[in-house]
Amino acid sequence: MSGHDVGHGSGGDTRGSSGADREAVPVALISGGGAGHEPAHAGFVGEGMLTAAVSGGVFASPSVDAVLDGIRAVTGSAGALLIVKSYTGDRLNFGLAAQLAQDEGYAVETVVVGDDIALGDADTHAGARGLAGTVLVHKIAGALAASGADLAEVTERARSVAGRLATMGVALRPGTMPGSGEATFEIDEDRIELGLGIHGESGVEQVPHRPADEVAAELVDRVLAARPLDDGARVALLVNGLGGTPPAELSVLTRAAHRLLGQRGLRVERTYQGSVMTSLEMAGASVTVLPLEEGEAELLDAPTTSLAWPGGGGPVERHDDVPVPEAAADAADPGDPDPQVRAAVDAACQAVLDDESRLTELDQVVGDGDLGEALARGARAWQEDPADGSAAYLLRVLSARCRRAIGGTSGPLYAAGLVAAAQALEDGADWPGALAAGVDGIQELGGAEPGDGTMVDALRPAADAAPDGWEAVLAATEQGVRSTVEGVSRKGRASYVGARGQGHPDPGAEAVLTWLRAVREAGRAG
């Protein structure tokens, strides 16, 4: 099934199954995220772990609709738990899918995992990232669900585990983006990168190269400093390879980390080693420590048919192709065609396609390099299946195209903004009012404010200037883009590179300027 991996295990029925079958199905566990982290997340689908995994493009969150399809495919009457890594795109797409599924009558809960301790708690970034510790949440929650626990109990345990996890990563060499041949960040031969994530972004600090024992001490000490533990505390240790680290080198790091934890007075009751959540072929590793509560060692030991679980998997007896129930057709009345708005939408989409390469290059500097490609997917989705109708109808259709095709962070944000603008038009607002409502919708969903170094820095000034006409809108937007050059991003993927992004405009803000210019020109031509 495109974008999904589903297995026979906890969950596994659909809404098309009989009522008796649905009653017998345990809580479904669904996770996912961008590709490039293999074996996560599809490798953990199996009895005793995940029921389904939903994949996006490389380093890009799956779309809202892809996640919603996954929920529909495997969720029975016991409900589903979404286990989400704390990246903006994943939180938005999985979160909105959960809301839509709840509206359809599914019992759905969400747990967000942010086990990264490298960035600290300062309000200068988008929050702690979800790293390899997420796999331990999969295992414990999956074993609990397989035992017959209800959704509330599985959710509570998963949140508890997520709140105790701590992970710190290190890299010796970056990964390479498929198709481009370009490294995801730069590092000198005699340096190592500390505190990096799993999406190609650089870390928080480069330090001189050092022996494995010293690297292990650096990682372990930072983890324990961020999550202090009492002497004698029982812990599980996970040492994760980032894709290009040979098992022999990973074993050296595991040995050192295990010994160091013992020297710090901790009881290491379970140790796992392997490449469970990678970053393409990056040479590096991460160390995760989980303080264990009563019964969790046994849940980690519980059998699973997952092929990627480093604790060992069992035989897979069969593989089922699980159908996705069809969504209800949209019965909205298109209304009378509005040629001027249709022309503006066409022009905006073409402008995004024409600017794809430049936006990608900008995003490679401060993000993960996928913005141009992501927005181009949305533009192509419109061009391949355009619509005619009223202004509000066209915005709603474009919102659906963005929601399904773009994924990542931009997809749900643009979708939310377009829906809010359409609703404002339906309520009688003029275009400046609709633009303001759209920006409000984006800010409400994403949480960004002007000055955070996101597309809101371009959109909010544009909306504020809209009553004064197009020249004022473009002037305010251009000033908003310039304001992102010297600032440090505090939201989105760019926030993880901190001051390294200074001197470069925010790509999302640049994209806003691109399509606003096109809309203005379309209006002149009309």
C-alpha positions as CSV (number, residue, x, y, z in Angstrom):
1,M,0.0,0.0,0.0
2,S,1.6,3.3,-1.1
3,G,3.1,5.1,1.8
4,H,2.2,2.5,4.3
5,D,3.4,-0.7,5.8
6,V,0.9,-2.8,7.7
7,G,1.3,-6.1,9.4
8,H,-0.8,-8.7,11.1
9,G,-0.7,-8.1,14.8
10,S,-2.1,-5.6,17.3
11,G,-4.7,-3.9,15.2
12,G,-4.9,-5.2,11.6
13,D,-8.7,-5.2,11.0
14,T,-10.5,-2.4,9.1
15,R,-13.9,-0.8,9.5
16,G,-15.0,-3.2,6.8
17,S,-14.6,-6.1,9.1
18,S,-17.4,-7.6,11.1
19,G,-18.3,-6.2,14.5
20,A,-17.2,-9.3,16.3
21,D,-13.8,-9.2,14.6
22,R,-13.4,-5.6,15.6
23,E,-14.1,-6.3,19.2
24,A,-11.3,-8.9,19.3
25,V,-8.6,-6.6,17.9
26,P,-6.1,-5.0,20.3
27,V,-5.2,-1.3,20.3
28,A,-3.5,-0.4,17.0
29,L,-0.1,1.3,17.2
30,I,0.8,3.6,14.3
31,S,4.0,5.5,13.8
32,G,6.0,6.9,10.9
33,G,7.7,9.9,9.5
34,G,10.0,10.7,6.6
35,A,12.0,8.0,4.7
36,G,15.8,7.9,5.1
37,H,15.6,6.4,8.6
38,E,15.4,2.8,7.7
39,P,14.6,0.3,9.3
40,A,12.4,2.9,11.0
41,H,9.6,2.8,10.8
42,A,8.4,-0.1,8.6
43,G,10.9,-2.5,10.1
44,F,9.1,-2.3,13.5
45,V,5.7,-3.4,12.1
46,G,4.9,-6.8,13.5
47,E,3.2,-8.6,16.4
48,G,4.2,-7.0,19.7
49,M,5.3,-3.7,18.1
50,L,3.7,-1.5,15.5
51,T,0.5,-2.3,13.6
52,A,1.3,0.2,10.7
53,A,4.0,2.6,9.6
54,V,3.3,5.6,7.4
55,S,6.2,6.9,5.3
56,G,6.7,10.3,3.6
57,G,9.5,11.3,1.2
58,V,13.1,11.4,2.4
59,F,13.2,13.5,5.6
60,A,9.6,14.7,4.9
61,S,6.6,13.9,7.0
62,P,3.8,11.9,5.4
63,S,0.8,13.9,4.5
64,V,-2.3,14.2,6.6
65,D,-4.2,12.0,4.2
66,A,-1.6,9.2,4.2
67,V,-1.7,9.1,8.0
68,L,-5.5,9.1,8.0
69,D,-5.5,6.2,5.5
70,G,-3.3,4.3,7.9
71,I,-5.6,4.9,10.8
72,R,-8.6,3.8,8.8
73,A,-6.8,0.7,7.6
74,V,-5.9,-0.8,10.9
75,T,-8.0,0.7,13.7
76,G,-10.7,-1.4,15.3
77,S,-13.0,-0.7,18.3
78,A,-10.1,-0.7,20.7
79,G,-8.8,2.4,19.0
80,A,-5.3,3.5,17.9
81,L,-2.3,5.2,19.4
82,L,-0.2,7.4,17.2
83,I,3.5,7.5,18.3
84,V,5.0,10.7,16.8
85,K,8.5,12.0,16.8
86,S,8.7,15.6,17.8
87,Y,9.4,17.3,14.5
88,T,7.1,20.1,13.4
89,G,5.9,18.3,10.2
90,D,5.2,15.0,12.0
91,R,3.3,16.7,14.8
92,L,1.2,18.7,12.4
93,N,0.4,15.9,10.0
94,F,-0.2,13.2,12.5
95,G,-2.1,15.6,14.8
96,L,-4.5,16.8,12.1
97,A,-5.0,13.2,10.9
98,A,-5.9,12.2,14.5
99,Q,-8.5,15.0,14.7
100,L,-10.0,14.0,11.4
101,A,-10.1,10.4,12.4
102,Q,-11.8,11.3,15.7
103,D,-14.4,13.2,13.7
104,E,-15.1,10.0,11.8
105,G,-15.7,8.1,15.0
106,Y,-12.3,6.4,15.6
107,A,-10.8,6.4,19.1
108,V,-7.3,7.9,18.6
109,E,-4.7,9.1,21.0
110,T,-1.3,10.7,20.3
111,V,2.0,10.4,22.1
112,V,4.8,12.8,21.0
113,V,8.4,11.6,21.7
114,G,11.1,14.2,22.2
115,D,14.1,12.3,23.6
116,D,16.8,14.5,22.3
117,I,18.7,16.4,25.1
118,A,21.2,18.2,22.9
119,L,19.3,21.4,22.5
120,G,18.3,22.0,26.1
121,D,15.1,23.7,27.2
122,A,15.7,27.2,25.8
123,D,13.0,28.8,23.7
124,T,15.2,29.2,20.7
125,H,14.2,26.2,18.6
126,A,11.2,24.0,17.8
127,G,11.7,21.8,20.8
128,A,13.4,18.5,21.6
129,R,13.5,16.2,18.6
130,G,12.4,12.6,18.5
131,L,15.3,10.3,18.0
132,A,16.2,6.6,18.4
133,G,14.5,6.3,21.8
134,T,11.2,6.3,20.0
135,V,11.8,2.7,19.2
136,L,11.7,1.8,22.9
137,V,8.3,3.4,23.1
138,H,7.2,1.3,20.1
139,K,8.4,-1.9,21.9
140,I,7.0,-1.3,25.3
141,A,3.6,0.1,24.1
142,G,3.4,-2.7,21.5
143,A,4.0,-5.4,24.1
144,L,1.4,-3.8,26.4
145,A,-1.2,-3.6,23.6
146,A,-0.5,-7.2,22.6
147,S,-1.3,-8.2,26.2
148,G,-4.8,-6.8,25.9
149,A,-4.4,-3.5,27.7
150,D,-6.9,-0.8,26.7
151,L,-6.1,2.5,24.8
152,A,-5.9,4.6,28.0
153,E,-3.4,2.2,29.6
154,V,-1.3,1.9,26.5
155,T,-1.3,5.7,26.0
156,E,-0.4,6.4,29.6
157,R,2.5,4.0,29.6
158,A,3.8,5.3,26.2
159,R,3.7,8.9,27.5
160,S,5.5,7.9,30.7
161,V,8.3,6.1,28.7
162,A,8.6,9.0,26.3
163,G,9.0,11.4,29.2
164,R,11.9,9.5,30.7
165,L,13.9,8.9,27.6
166,A,17.2,10.7,26.9
167,T,19.2,10.5,23.7
168,M,22.4,12.2,22.4
169,G,24.0,11.7,19.0
170,V,27.3,12.1,17.4
171,A,28.5,12.0,13.7
172,L,31.9,11.7,12.0
173,R,30.6,12.1,8.5
174,P,27.3,13.5,7.1
175,G,24.8,11.6,4.9
176,T,24.2,12.3,1.2
177,M,20.8,13.3,-0.1
178,P,19.6,10.9,-2.8
179,G,19.7,12.2,-6.3
180,S,21.8,15.3,-5.4
181,G,25.0,13.7,-4.3
182,E,25.4,16.6,-1.8
183,A,26.3,16.2,1.8
184,T,23.6,17.1,4.3
185,F,26.1,19.3,6.3
186,E,29.9,20.0,6.3
187,I,32.4,18.7,8.8
188,D,36.2,18.8,8.7
189,E,38.2,15.5,8.8
190,D,39.5,16.1,12.3
191,R,36.2,17.1,13.8
192,I,33.1,15.3,15.0
193,E,29.5,16.7,15.2
194,L,27.8,16.5,18.6
195,G,24.0,16.8,19.2
196,L,22.7,16.3,15.7
197,G,19.2,15.1,14.7
198,I,18.3,12.5,12.1
199,H,17.2,14.8,9.2
200,G,20.6,15.9,7.8
201,E,20.8,19.0,10.0
202,S,24.1,19.8,11.6
203,G,24.6,19.4,15.4
204,V,24.9,21.9,18.1
205,E,28.7,21.8,18.4
206,Q,31.8,20.6,16.5
207,V,34.6,19.3,18.6
208,P,38.0,17.7,17.8
209,H,38.0,14.0,16.9
210,R,38.7,11.8,19.9
211,P,38.8,8.0,20.8
212,A,35.6,6.1,21.1
213,D,35.8,5.8,24.9
214,E,36.0,9.6,25.2
215,V,33.1,10.0,22.7
216,A,31.0,7.6,24.8
217,A,31.9,9.5,28.0
218,E,30.8,12.8,26.3
219,L,27.4,11.3,25.3
220,V,26.7,9.5,28.5
221,D,27.7,12.5,30.7
222,R,25.5,14.8,28.7
223,V,22.5,12.4,28.9
224,L,22.9,12.0,32.7
225,A,23.3,15.7,33.2
226,A,20.1,16.3,31.4
227,R,18.2,13.5,33.1
228,P,19.9,12.9,36.5
229,L,19.3,9.5,38.1
230,D,19.7,8.1,41.6
231,D,22.4,5.6,42.4
232,G,21.1,2.1,41.7
233,A,18.5,3.2,39.2
234,R,17.6,0.4,36.7
235,V,18.1,1.5,33.1
236,A,17.9,0.2,29.5
237,L,20.7,1.2,27.1
238,L,20.2,1.6,23.4
239,V,23.2,2.4,21.1
240,N,21.9,3.2,17.6
241,G,23.9,3.4,14.4
242,L,23.1,6.3,12.1
243,G,23.5,4.3,8.9
244,G,27.2,4.2,8.0
245,T,28.7,2.9,11.2
246,P,30.1,-0.6,11.0
247,P,28.9,-3.0,13.7
248,A,32.4,-3.4,15.1
249,E,32.7,0.3,15.8
250,L,29.2,0.4,17.2
251,S,30.1,-2.5,19.6
252,V,33.1,-0.5,20.9
253,L,30.8,2.4,21.7
254,T,28.3,0.1,23.3
255,R,30.9,-1.5,25.5
256,A,32.1,1.9,26.6
257,A,28.7,3.3,27.3
258,H,27.6,0.2,29.3
259,R,30.7,0.4,31.4
260,L,30.4,4.1,32.0
261,L,26.7,3.8,33.2
262,G,27.8,1.1,35.7
263,Q,30.6,3.4,36.9
264,R,28.0,6.2,37.4
265,G,26.1,3.9,39.8
266,L,23.4,2.7,37.5
267,R,22.1,-0.9,36.9
268,V,22.0,-1.6,33.2
269,E,19.4,-4.3,33.0
270,R,18.9,-4.3,29.2
271,T,21.3,-3.4,26.4
272,Y,20.4,-3.1,22.7
273,Q,22.7,-2.3,19.8
274,G,21.9,-1.8,16.2
275,S,21.0,0.6,13.4
276,V,17.3,1.2,14.3
277,M,16.8,4.8,13.3
278,T,19.3,6.0,10.7
279,S,20.0,9.2,8.8
280,L,20.7,7.8,5.3
281,E,24.3,6.6,5.4
282,M,25.6,9.0,8.0
283,A,28.6,7.7,10.0
284,G,27.7,8.2,13.6
285,A,25.7,6.9,16.5
286,S,23.4,7.9,19.4
287,V,23.2,6.7,23.0
288,T,19.7,6.4,24.6
289,V,19.1,5.8,28.3
290,L,15.7,4.8,29.6
291,P,15.1,4.6,33.4
292,L,13.0,1.5,33.8
293,E,9.8,1.2,35.9
294,E,8.2,-1.9,37.2
295,G,7.3,-4.4,34.5
296,E,9.0,-2.6,31.7
297,A,12.0,-5.0,31.4
298,E,9.5,-7.8,30.9
299,L,7.7,-5.7,28.2
300,L,11.0,-5.2,26.4
301,D,11.6,-9.0,26.6
302,A,8.1,-9.8,25.2
303,P,8.2,-11.6,21.8
304,T,7.8,-9.7,18.6
305,T,7.8,-10.6,14.9
306,S,9.4,-7.2,14.1
307,L,12.4,-7.9,11.8
308,A,14.3,-4.8,13.0
309,W,14.0,-5.0,16.8
310,P,17.6,-5.5,18.0
311,G,16.3,-7.8,20.8
312,G,15.5,-10.4,18.3
313,G,12.3,-11.1,16.3
314,G,10.3,-14.2,15.7
315,P,9.0,-15.8,12.5
316,V,6.4,-14.0,10.5
317,E,3.7,-16.5,9.8
318,R,1.9,-14.5,7.0
319,H,1.6,-11.1,5.5
320,D,-1.8,-9.5,5.0
321,D,-2.6,-6.8,2.4
322,V,-4.9,-4.5,4.4
323,P,-7.3,-2.4,2.4
324,V,-7.9,1.2,3.2
325,P,-11.6,2.2,3.5
326,E,-12.6,4.9,1.1
327,A,-13.2,8.4,2.5
328,A,-16.6,9.9,2.1
329,A,-16.8,11.9,-1.2
330,D,-16.7,15.7,-0.9
331,A,-20.2,16.8,-1.7
332,A,-19.5,20.6,-1.6
333,D,-21.2,22.7,-4.2
334,P,-18.5,24.3,-6.5
335,G,-20.7,27.3,-7.1
336,D,-20.3,29.7,-10.0
337,P,-16.8,29.7,-11.5
338,D,-14.5,32.6,-10.6
339,P,-12.0,32.9,-13.6
340,Q,-9.9,35.6,-11.9
341,V,-9.2,33.5,-8.8
342,R,-8.6,30.4,-10.9
343,A,-6.0,32.4,-12.9
344,A,-4.4,33.5,-9.6
345,V,-4.2,29.9,-8.3
346,D,-2.7,28.7,-11.7
347,A,-0.2,31.5,-11.6
348,A,0.9,30.8,-8.0
349,C,1.4,27.1,-8.7
350,Q,3.4,27.8,-11.8
351,A,5.6,30.3,-10.0
352,V,6.4,27.8,-7.3
353,L,7.4,25.2,-9.9
354,D,9.6,27.8,-11.7
355,D,11.3,28.7,-8.4
356,E,11.7,25.1,-7.2
357,S,15.5,24.9,-7.6
358,R,16.2,28.2,-5.9
359,L,14.0,27.3,-3.0
360,T,15.7,24.0,-2.6
361,E,19.1,25.6,-2.6
362,L,18.0,28.1,0.1
363,D,16.6,25.2,2.2
364,Q,19.8,23.2,1.9
365,V,21.5,26.0,3.8
366,V,19.2,26.4,6.7
367,G,16.9,23.3,6.6
368,D,16.9,19.8,5.1
369,G,16.7,20.9,1.5
370,D,13.2,19.6,0.6
371,L,11.1,22.8,0.6
372,G,11.2,23.4,-3.2
373,E,10.4,19.8,-4.0
374,A,7.6,19.7,-1.4
375,L,5.9,22.8,-2.6
376,A,6.3,21.7,-6.2
377,R,4.4,18.5,-5.4
378,G,1.5,20.6,-4.3
379,A,1.6,22.8,-7.4
380,R,1.7,19.7,-9.6
381,A,-1.2,18.2,-7.8
382,W,-3.2,21.2,-8.7
383,Q,-2.0,21.3,-12.3
384,E,-2.8,17.6,-12.8
385,D,-6.3,18.0,-11.4
386,P,-7.4,21.6,-11.4
387,A,-10.9,22.7,-10.4
388,D,-13.4,25.4,-11.3
389,G,-15.8,27.1,-9.0
390,S,-16.2,29.9,-6.6
391,A,-13.3,31.6,-4.9
392,A,-13.9,29.8,-1.6
393,Y,-14.4,26.4,-3.4
394,L,-11.1,26.8,-5.2
395,L,-9.2,27.6,-2.0
396,R,-10.7,24.5,-0.4
397,V,-9.7,22.3,-3.3
398,L,-6.2,23.7,-3.3
399,S,-6.1,23.1,0.5
400,A,-6.9,19.4,-0.1
401,R,-4.2,19.2,-2.8
402,C,-1.6,20.7,-0.4
403,R,-2.7,18.4,2.4
404,R,-2.4,15.3,0.3
405,A,0.7,16.1,-1.8
406,I,3.1,18.3,0.1
407,G,3.5,16.5,3.5
408,G,6.3,17.8,5.8
409,T,5.6,20.9,7.7
410,S,4.4,23.1,4.8
411,G,1.5,20.8,3.8
412,P,-0.7,21.1,6.8
413,L,0.2,24.7,7.3
414,Y,-0.8,25.7,3.8
415,A,-3.9,23.5,4.0
416,A,-5.0,25.1,7.3
417,G,-4.4,28.6,5.9
418,L,-6.3,28.0,2.7
419,V,-9.3,26.5,4.6
420,A,-9.4,29.4,7.0
421,A,-9.3,31.9,4.1
422,A,-12.1,30.0,2.3
423,Q,-14.2,30.0,5.4
424,A,-13.7,33.8,5.8
425,L,-14.8,34.3,2.2
426,E,-17.9,32.2,2.8
427,D,-18.6,34.3,5.9
428,G,-18.6,37.5,3.8
429,A,-15.0,38.7,4.3
430,D,-13.2,40.6,1.6
431,W,-9.8,39.5,0.3
432,P,-7.7,41.4,2.9
433,G,-9.9,39.8,5.6
434,A,-9.5,36.3,4.0
435,L,-5.8,36.7,3.9
436,A,-5.7,37.8,7.5
437,A,-7.9,34.8,8.5
438,G,-5.6,32.5,6.5
439,V,-2.5,33.7,8.3
440,D,-4.3,33.4,11.6
441,G,-5.1,29.7,10.8
442,I,-1.4,29.1,10.0
443,Q,-0.2,30.7,13.2
444,E,-2.8,28.8,15.3
445,L,-1.7,25.5,13.9
446,G,2.0,26.0,13.8
447,G,2.5,28.4,16.7
448,A,4.9,30.7,14.9
449,E,5.0,34.4,15.5
450,P,6.7,37.2,13.5
451,G,10.4,37.1,14.3
452,D,10.6,33.3,14.6
453,G,12.2,33.0,11.2
454,T,9.4,31.3,9.3
455,M,7.0,32.0,6.5
456,V,4.9,33.9,9.0
457,D,7.5,36.7,8.9
458,A,6.4,37.2,5.3
459,L,2.7,36.4,5.6
460,R,1.8,38.5,8.7
461,P,3.1,41.8,7.3
462,A,1.4,41.0,3.9
463,A,-1.9,40.5,5.7
464,D,-1.5,43.7,7.7
465,A,-0.7,45.7,4.6
466,A,-3.5,44.1,2.4
467,P,-6.1,46.9,3.0
468,D,-3.6,49.3,1.4
469,G,-3.3,47.4,-1.9
470,W,-0.9,45.2,-3.8
471,E,2.1,47.5,-3.8
472,A,1.9,47.8,0.0
473,V,1.5,44.0,0.3
474,L,4.6,43.2,-1.7
475,A,6.7,45.9,0.0
476,A,5.7,44.5,3.4
477,T,6.4,40.9,2.3
478,E,9.8,41.8,1.0
479,Q,10.7,43.5,4.2
480,G,9.5,40.5,6.1
481,V,11.7,38.2,4.1
482,R,14.7,40.5,4.7
483,S,14.0,40.4,8.5
484,T,14.7,36.6,8.5
485,V,18.3,37.1,7.1
486,E,19.9,38.3,10.3
487,G,17.6,36.6,12.8
488,V,17.9,33.1,14.3
489,S,15.0,30.8,13.6
490,R,13.0,29.7,16.6
491,K,10.5,27.5,14.9
492,G,10.7,24.7,12.3
493,R,13.6,22.7,11.1
494,A,15.8,25.8,10.6
495,S,15.7,26.4,14.4
496,Y,18.0,23.4,14.9
497,V,21.0,25.0,13.1
498,G,20.7,28.1,15.3
499,A,23.1,30.9,14.5
500,R,24.5,28.9,11.5
501,G,21.4,30.0,9.6
502,Q,22.1,33.7,10.1
503,G,22.9,35.6,6.9
504,H,20.3,33.6,4.9
505,P,16.6,34.3,4.3
506,D,14.1,31.8,5.5
507,P,13.1,29.6,2.5
508,G,9.4,29.5,3.5
509,A,9.2,33.3,3.6
510,E,10.9,33.4,0.2
511,A,8.3,31.0,-1.2
512,V,5.5,33.3,0.1
513,L,7.0,36.2,-1.8
514,T,7.3,34.0,-4.9
515,W,3.6,33.1,-5.1
516,L,2.3,36.5,-3.9
517,R,4.2,38.2,-6.8
518,A,2.6,35.7,-9.2
519,V,-0.9,36.4,-7.9
520,R,-0.4,40.1,-8.3
521,E,0.7,39.7,-11.9
522,A,-2.3,37.4,-12.6
523,G,-4.6,40.1,-11.3
524,R,-3.0,42.7,-13.5
525,A,-3.4,40.5,-16.5
526,G,-7.1,39.8,-15.7
